[in-house]
């Protein structure tokens, strides 16, 4: 089954709901994302022009320079799949193991093909 198909519909929602319970409200950390490199995530938001969804692949988890706690301060980079890029926005990020989290993300290129989130908590 293609990754995009596996992400849509009930199977994805049920897995995300289960993961959200098992995460137990913990903060997202560098170690949360590392085992998920090269896996697909679903982004969704209700933008000015209506509901938007994008499938993305986690391509990088990087340390931030000059941070004391590298576990809480890091950068994640995603590659947007499909024809449309992603814009700067507060996205609902969903993954079967993490559940759903609201994360502010910004594109790194004019087309929005690469999008990042910065976690800076220490």
C-alpha positions as a Markdown table, in Angstrom:
| # | Residue | x | y | z |
|---|---|---|---|---|
| 1 | Unk | 0.0 | 0.0 | 0.0 |
| 2 | Unk | 1.4 | 3.4 | -0.9 |
| 3 | Unk | 2.4 | 5.6 | 2.0 |
| 4 | Unk | -0.2 | 8.2 | 1.1 |
| 5 | Unk | -3.0 | 5.7 | 1.2 |
| 6 | Unk | -1.8 | 4.3 | 4.5 |
| 7 | Unk | -2.0 | 7.8 | 6.0 |
| 8 | Unk | -5.6 | 8.6 | 5.0 |
| 9 | Unk | -8.8 | 7.3 | 6.5 |
| 10 | Unk | -9.6 | 5.3 | 9.6 |
| 11 | Unk | -6.4 | 3.3 | 10.0 |
| 12 | Unk | -4.4 | 6.5 | 10.3 |
| 13 | Unk | -6.9 | 8.1 | 12.7 |
| 14 | Unk | -7.2 | 5.1 | 14.9 |
| 15 | Unk | -3.4 | 4.7 | 15.2 |
| 16 | Unk | -2.9 | 8.4 | 16.0 |
| 17 | Unk | -5.6 | 8.3 | 18.7 |
| 18 | Unk | -3.9 | 5.3 | 20.3 |
| 19 | Unk | -0.4 | 6.9 | 20.0 |
| 20 | Unk | -1.8 | 10.1 | 21.6 |
| 21 | Unk | -2.9 | 8.1 | 24.6 |
| 22 | Unk | 0.3 | 6.2 | 24.9 |
| 23 | Unk | 2.5 | 9.4 | 24.6 |
| 24 | Unk | 0.8 | 10.5 | 27.8 |
| 25 | Unk | 1.0 | 14.2 | 27.2 |
| 26 | Unk | 4.8 | 14.2 | 27.2 |
| 27 | Unk | 6.7 | 17.0 | 25.4 |
| 28 | Unk | 8.1 | 16.3 | 22.0 |
| 29 | Unk | 11.9 | 15.9 | 22.3 |
| 30 | Unk | 14.8 | 15.2 | 20.0 |
| 31 | Unk | 14.6 | 11.5 | 21.0 |
| 32 | Unk | 10.9 | 11.5 | 20.1 |
| 33 | Unk | 11.7 | 12.3 | 16.4 |
| 34 | Unk | 15.0 | 10.4 | 15.9 |
| 35 | Unk | 13.4 | 6.9 | 15.4 |
| 36 | Unk | 10.9 | 8.4 | 13.0 |
| 37 | Unk | 13.5 | 9.6 | 10.4 |
| 38 | Unk | 12.3 | 8.9 | 6.8 |
| 39 | Unk | 8.7 | 8.1 | 8.0 |
| 40 | Unk | 5.6 | 9.9 | 6.8 |
| 41 | Unk | 3.5 | 12.4 | 8.8 |
| 42 | Unk | 0.3 | 14.1 | 7.9 |
| 43 | Unk | 0.0 | 18.0 | 8.2 |
| 44 | Unk | -3.4 | 19.6 | 8.3 |
| 45 | Unk | -4.8 | 23.1 | 9.0 |
| 46 | Unk | -7.8 | 25.3 | 8.2 |
| 47 | Unk | -6.1 | 28.1 | 6.2 |
| 48 | Unk | -7.7 | 31.2 | 4.7 |
| 49 | Unk | -8.7 | 29.2 | 1.6 |
| 50 | Unk | -10.2 | 26.2 | 3.4 |
| 51 | Unk | -8.9 | 22.9 | 4.8 |
| 52 | Unk | -5.4 | 21.9 | 3.7 |
| 53 | Unk | -3.6 | 18.6 | 4.1 |
| 54 | Unk | -0.1 | 17.6 | 3.2 |
| 55 | Unk | 1.9 | 14.4 | 3.5 |
| 56 | Unk | 5.5 | 15.0 | 4.6 |
| 57 | Unk | 8.5 | 12.8 | 5.2 |
| 58 | Unk | 10.9 | 13.5 | 8.2 |
| 59 | Unk | 14.3 | 14.0 | 6.6 |
| 60 | Unk | 16.4 | 15.5 | 9.4 |
| 61 | Unk | 16.6 | 16.0 | 13.2 |
| 62 | Unk | 19.4 | 18.5 | 14.0 |
| 63 | Unk | 20.9 | 20.1 | 17.0 |
| 64 | Unk | 20.6 | 23.8 | 17.5 |
| 65 | Unk | 23.9 | 25.7 | 18.1 |
| 66 | Unk | 24.5 | 27.3 | 21.5 |
| 67 | Unk | 21.8 | 25.4 | 23.3 |
| 68 | Unk | 22.2 | 23.9 | 26.7 |
| 69 | Unk | 19.7 | 21.1 | 26.5 |
| 70 | Unk | 20.0 | 19.4 | 23.0 |
| 71 | Unk | 17.1 | 17.1 | 23.9 |
| 72 | Unk | 14.7 | 20.0 | 24.2 |
| 73 | Unk | 16.2 | 22.4 | 21.6 |
| 74 | Unk | 16.4 | 21.0 | 18.1 |
| 75 | Unk | 15.3 | 21.4 | 14.5 |
| 76 | Unk | 13.2 | 18.9 | 12.4 |
| 77 | Unk | 13.0 | 19.1 | 8.7 |
| 78 | Unk | 10.3 | 17.6 | 6.5 |
| 79 | Unk | 10.1 | 17.1 | 2.7 |
| 80 | Unk | 6.6 | 17.8 | 1.4 |
| 81 | Unk | 5.2 | 15.0 | -0.8 |
| 82 | Unk | 3.0 | 15.5 | -3.8 |
| 83 | Unk | 2.5 | 18.5 | -6.1 |
| 84 | Unk | 1.8 | 21.3 | -3.7 |
| 85 | Unk | 4.2 | 22.8 | -1.1 |
| 86 | Unk | 3.4 | 23.9 | 2.4 |
| 87 | Unk | 3.1 | 27.5 | 3.7 |
| 88 | Unk | 4.2 | 28.9 | 7.1 |
| 89 | Unk | 1.4 | 28.1 | 9.5 |
| 90 | Unk | 0.4 | 26.4 | 12.7 |
| 91 | Unk | -0.1 | 22.8 | 11.5 |
| 92 | Unk | -1.7 | 19.8 | 13.1 |
| 93 | Unk | 1.1 | 17.2 | 12.8 |
| 94 | Unk | -0.1 | 13.6 | 13.0 |
| 95 | Unk | 1.9 | 10.4 | 13.2 |
| 96 | Unk | 0.6 | 7.0 | 14.3 |
| 97 | Unk | 3.3 | 6.8 | 17.1 |
| 98 | Unk | 3.0 | 10.4 | 18.2 |
| 99 | Unk | -0.6 | 11.3 | 17.9 |
| 100 | Unk | -1.5 | 14.8 | 16.9 |
| 101 | Unk | 0.3 | 18.0 | 17.9 |
| 102 | Unk | 0.0 | 21.6 | 16.9 |
| 103 | Unk | 3.4 | 22.8 | 15.6 |
| 104 | Unk | 4.4 | 26.1 | 14.0 |
| 105 | Unk | 6.3 | 25.3 | 10.8 |
| 106 | Unk | 8.0 | 27.4 | 8.1 |
| 107 | Unk | 9.1 | 26.6 | 4.6 |
| 108 | Unk | 12.9 | 26.7 | 3.8 |
| 109 | Unk | 12.4 | 27.4 | 0.1 |
| 110 | Unk | 10.1 | 29.5 | -2.1 |
| 111 | Unk | 8.0 | 26.5 | -3.3 |
| 112 | Unk | 7.5 | 25.1 | 0.2 |
| 113 | Unk | 8.9 | 21.8 | -0.7 |
| 114 | Unk | 11.0 | 21.7 | 2.5 |
| 115 | Unk | 9.4 | 22.7 | 5.8 |
| 116 | Unk | 10.9 | 23.0 | 9.3 |
| 117 | Unk | 10.0 | 23.3 | 12.9 |
| 118 | Unk | 12.3 | 24.7 | 15.6 |
| 119 | Unk | 12.0 | 23.5 | 19.2 |
| 120 | Unk | 13.9 | 25.9 | 21.5 |
| 121 | Unk | 13.2 | 25.1 | 25.1 |
| 122 | Unk | 16.6 | 25.1 | 26.8 |
